[in-house]
Amino acid sequence: MNPIDLLPSPFYLFESIISVLNSAQLSRKAAPGPQPTPADFDVNIQTNTGFLPAKPIPRLPEAYSSWENALTRAQQVLVLGVNITEEDTQTRSDGELWRAQIRALPVLSTKGLNGDKQLLRRAHKVLAFLVHFYAHSIPDLTDGSVIIPRSLATPLLEVSAVLRMAPVLTFADTVLWNWDLINPELPVTIENINFGVELFSGTEDERNFWLGNATVELLGVEILHIINEYHHLPNVSDLASICKINRLLTRLSAIVKRIEETMASMRETVDPSMFYWQVRPWFNGSATGTSGVSWVYEDGPDASTLDLSGPSAGQSSIMHTLDIFLDVDFKLHQRRYPAPSDANKRSDVGFMERMRRYMPGEHRDYLSYLANTSRPVRDLAQRTPAVKEPYNALVLALKKLRDSHMRIACLYVVSMSRSTKVPPGCPMFAMMRRMERQQSQEGHSTGTGGNSLSLLLKSNRDATTRTALKSN
Ligand code: HEM
């Protein structure tokens, strides 16, 4: 790109001069003190890995080999319980044996892991995978409750408390911590990373689903650099700074567009029906509504006090970073235009805030730091006409990303939950039975499926639209 293209037009230069004069008074009192760095929150911009760790997560030491071995075995023998037919006695008995061995495991102390963040992460990931394998491999279980044995529940609760995150499979386990390097001598780049070290279905569709999400995370490292640069500008009032901010916002819009393209390209590598029927069911956590299976953590606290809903890209700290930087108001607290519709008000407005509890605590702290910055960019754009246009352009790019995401979610979840056509003689008979069962129980929706999903995604898209500043 020609650097001249990045400079503001003469009109904006003129506007900038006026707005600098207007805002000088305000910005003088907002001069920031010493700022923490992203590294203080385990956000790795020096290594260009962002919310991914700088290095792959190592396996657990020998003392925890029973967990590691159980995970290897699970990936070899377990299939989704709801897909196991009565005739498939071998799969049934393999699964029963595996679960009996899990129940017989001793409750290992996690004290030896404390102080080593990488090992704590590996423990969280291994145990959370085991919990989901345990709960979802049980045949013929469509409602009621399942007891998660203490051999998994107790250590998972312990490491989750140290990492300050939910005791269940999360986006961090499946994306941020689920890779190794193809060539350990070379740096961490998307070309040198092997994604999906651990998988449930073992399908390429599952791997590509996580790869798509991980690509977004790595694209997002540039977002972290830009936001960091913005927060470390010596001031936001002189002309040079305002020109700089315009360029930073324009660069952010370009990255958001690339994220949208990455997401759209997932349609080529992730088959919707495979995703919906073979992959996504493994991610479900404990049911909270009237249908589905709820989980009880043996010797643990009341399950209703735990966050157990499972992984979602709604837990991606990159997406929250953008939302917070722009000040998107998902909870509908601010008086903004256009006013929320009735459907917006009926949606799960607490969803995004809840999703933060699934992130590692340090990443959540980074988001709080961003949210409490002394230099909110929306306020700056509000009082600085020259910043308003690139700010609004960025909001629009994010709104388009959410429009595009809604189409994807509709294709992969809503349409699939409504599809009933199974070819005669289809070998996936169990799957067909499951579809019929789900539809009779839930009226065309599962999990965050159907109506509640549409309400949520539309509400978040509309909250994004509402973030744009009106022209004076
Ligand atoms: C095949 C690809 C995808 C499908 C089928 C999909 C589906 C969904 C679904 C069903 C939800 C609702 C919450 C839940 O049940 O987890 C959701 C939420 C969300 N997803 Fe995705 N997603 C996909 C890819 C992505 C990617 C690549 C990103 C990252 C940019 C992303 C970001 C989000 C965000 C931020 C939310 C929270 C709701 C919102 O902000 O609108 N998704 N997604």
Boltz pocket constraint, residues with backbone or C-beta under 6 A from the ligand:
constraints:
  - pocket:
      binder: B
      contacts: [[A, 209], [A, 212], [A, 213], [A, 216], [A, 259], [A, 263], [A, 266], [A, 270], [A, 311], [A, 312], [A, 313], [A, 314], [A, 315], [A, 316], [A, 319], [A, 402], [A, 405], [A, 408], [A, 409], [A, 412], [A, 413], [A, 447], [A, 448], [A, 453], [A, 456], [A, 457], [A, 460], [A, 461]]
      max_distance: 6.0
